[in-house]
Amino acid sequence: MIPTTRPHSLPKFAAAILIASLASAAALAEGPDWRTDYNQARREATEKSKPILLEFVSENCVWCKKLETTTLRDPAIASLLNEQYVPIKVDPQRDAELIQRLQIASFPTMLLAAPDGRIITIVEGYLEAEKLLTHLQAAAVACRPKAVARDPQRSRRAEELLAQAKTEFQARDFFNCLEKCQLLVATFGDSPEAATAARIEAQIMANPDWLARACNNMNDRLTTMYLSLADAWLQKGKPEEAAACLEKVQQLAPGSTRAQVALVKLSRIQGKVTQPTECKKP
């Protein structure tokens, strides 16, 4: 029969994907990876956010057989269906209720639908590969999620953080680099910068030498903060709390310059002025 189409408000799309880029010998030999369980295939389409091709054929239909042996075995068609669609072959006997509900009146008929079941296009009759490819590409484009415009200020902040993280990575300042990467992922998780930051973080976490360097940097920062906290407690007139902070510094960085400074301050708190000895870097 002469093919007819019933379009459902298809949007315009740019240049079609080149047929040659999809061609493969395997697809030509195997054809589409048909699903036969309609309900299970619908769930798969929803989970993978892929459009659906429903093929309705009958056993003694000459044009159905030609469609399956020529058009649907075209390498470009088979590749596109296997990569971007969930193709479903409908059994006229088992799925008679579905055929009746969709008002399928002739064979072959192909129905293209969105992952949520919304019908996009119905193609009735035999169709050559080039024409079917156009319908498949248009339906795939129609099902793609709409791009969300990025907030310029938010994008700029994400770009700045990533640039800082990359600079610190090159300088082998892995602690601060990790800090920037984790902030990017936590605050801008839907951005491409966050994806890059996650890869940088994974690189550092997988390298024991880099991770050890990050831990040392973190230790340096922590002891410096404890020294500042001790001074703050002294200004508040709380020497016991200050002494606890200074003891922490000695525990975290024994033999270091910061530990020597902590010892002097602790001795003064305890009423003993101790002359500093030669300091050794950790």
N, C-alpha and C positions, 0 to 999 in steps of 0.2 A: 504494500500500500504506500501511497505518497506520504512522506513524513510531514507532520505538522507540529507546531510547538505552541504551548500556552505559557508565555512568560509571566512572571510575577514580579514586576517592578525591579528589573536588574539594573544596578548602577553601571555607569560607563567605566571602562578600565583601560589602562594604558596598553602598550604593546604586548602581544601574547608571548608566552614562553616559547623559545625555539624548539621545534619538534625534535631536532637533532640532539639537543642536550638531554632529552629524556630517553632516547632510544637505547635499547640494550637487547642483546641476544637472548638473555634469560627471560625477559618479559615477553618477548615474541613467542618463546616456547611454552611458557607456563600460563600466560594470561593473568587476569586479575586473581587476587587471593580472596575468593568468594566466601562470605559468611552465609550460613543457612539458617541460623537461629535469629529471628528478627529482634526479639526482646533483648537478647544478649548483645547483639550488634548495636542496638540503640544505646545501651549502657556504655559500650566501648566508645561510640562516637561522642557521647557526653563527656566521658572522662578524658578523652584525648583532644576534645574540641575540634573534631574533624567533621566535614560534611558527609552526607550519605548519598550513595547511588543505589536505588532500588531497581532491579531488573525484573520485569514481568514477561515471561515467555511461556509458550505452550509446546508440548512434545512434538506435535505434527506440523508445526509452523515452519514453512520454508524460509521466510524472512528472518525468523528467530535464529535458525541455524546459521544463516549467512552472517547475521550480526555477531554471533558468538565466534565464528571461525575466521572472520575477517576484521571487522572494526574493533571488537573487544580484545583481539589478539595483536592489534597493532602495538608495536613496542612503546610508542609515546603514550598511548591510551592506557596500556597496562601499567606502565611506570607511574603515571600520574595517579591512577586509582590506588595503587599499592602504597604510594608515599603520602598522599594527601587526603585520601578518602577512606571510608569504610564501605566497601561494596557488598551489597546483599542480594543474593539470588533468591527470589520468592518462588516457593513451590505452589502451583495453582491448586493442588489437592489439599495440602496441609494448611495453607494460608488463605483459604477461600474467603474467610471473613474479612481479612485485610484487603483483599482485592475488591470485595464488595464495598467496604467502607471508603476506599479511595476512588471508587467508581471507575475502575480500569475496565474499559469496554473493548479493547483490541490488543493484539499482540503483534510484534513486541512493543513494549512501552517501558520507558526509563524515566524514573522520577528522581530529581535532584533536590535534596533537602538539607537544611541547616542542622547542626548537632542537636538543636532543641526540637526537631521535627517540623519546623516551618518549611513549607514547600516553596522552592525557588523557581524551578522549571519542570515542565512535563514534556517529554519528547515521545511522540507516538510514531511508530513505524521504523523501518530500517534507515540508518543514518551512516554516512561514510565517516571515516576516521577524522578527517580534517574538520568537519562540521561538528562532530561530537566533542572534539577537543576544545573548540571554541566555547561550547556550553559548559564543559567541565571547568575550564579556566575562569569563566565568568562567575560561576557558582562559588568556586573556591575563594575568589576575591571578595565576593559578597559576604562570605562567612568570617572574614578576618576581622578581629576586633579593631575598633576605631582607635587611631592614635590619639593619645591625650597630650595636649599642649603642655610643655614644661614651664614651670614658674621660673622666669629669668633669674630672679634673686636666689631662689633655691638652687638652681642649676649652677650659678656662679659660685656659691658656697661649696657645693660638692666638688666642682672643678678645682677650687683652691685647696681643699683638703687633700685631694688626690695628688695634686702637684707637690704639696708639702711631704706627703707620704713617700712619693717617688724620690724626692731630694734626700730625705732621711735614709731611705733604703740604699741609695748610692753612697751615702756617707757612712754606711754601716751602723747607723744609729737605730738599731732594730727595736728598741723599747718604744721610742717615740713614734716610729713608723707603725708599729702594731697598734698603738693608741689611736692614731689617725685612721687606720684601716677599720678598726672596730667601731669607731664613731661614725664612719661613713656607712657601714653596713647597718648599724642600729638606727641611724637618722635618715638615711637616703637609700633605703633598701631596694626601692624600685628603679633606681637610676643605673645607667651603664657604668658610672664611676664606682658604685658599690660593688658591682660584679668584678671589676678590675681589682679593687681593694681586697675582696675576698680571696682572689688568686694570690695576691702578694702575701696576705696573712698566712695562707696555706703553705707557701714556699718557706716562710720563716719558721713556722711551727714544725715543718718536716725536716729542718736542718738543725741538728743538735748544737753545732758550733755557734750558729746564729742565735739560737734560742738561749744558749748559755750567756752570750754577750748581752742579750736583752735583759736577762735576769740580773747580770752585774750592773747594768745601767739602772735598773729598777732599784737595786740595793743602794746605789749611790744617791739616788733621789730620795729614797726613804730615810737614810741616815741624815741627809741635809735637812729634811723636814723635821726630824726628831730634834735636831739641834735648835732649829727655829722655835719649835714647840717648847723646849726647855726654857729658852729666853722669855717666851710669852708667859710661862708659868711663874718665872722669877719676878717679872714685872707685876704680876697679880699677887705677889707675896705668898706663893705656894711652893716652897723649896722641895718638899717631898715629891710632888708631881714632877718637878723639873729634874730631880735626881733619877727618877724612874726612867725618864726619857733619855738621859745621858747614859744610863746603864744599858739601855737598848742599843744605843749607838755603838758601844763597846762590844756588845754581843754580835751585832750585824757586820761590823767592819773592824775586827781585831787587827792591831798593828798599823792601821791606816792613819792618815793625817787627821781625819774627822774623829777617830777614836782617841787620839792624843789630845785634841781640843776638848773632847768630852771629859777626859780624865782631869784636865786642869780645872774645868768648870765644876766638876763633881767634888774635887778636893777643896775648892773654895767654899762650896756649899757646906761641906763637912768641917770647915774651919781649918783646913790644912792646905797651904799653898805649896804646890809641887812644881819644881822647875821642869819644863818640858824637855824631854830627851829627843835624840835624833829620830825623826819620823821615817817610816818606811812606807812606801806606797804599796797597796794591796797587789 
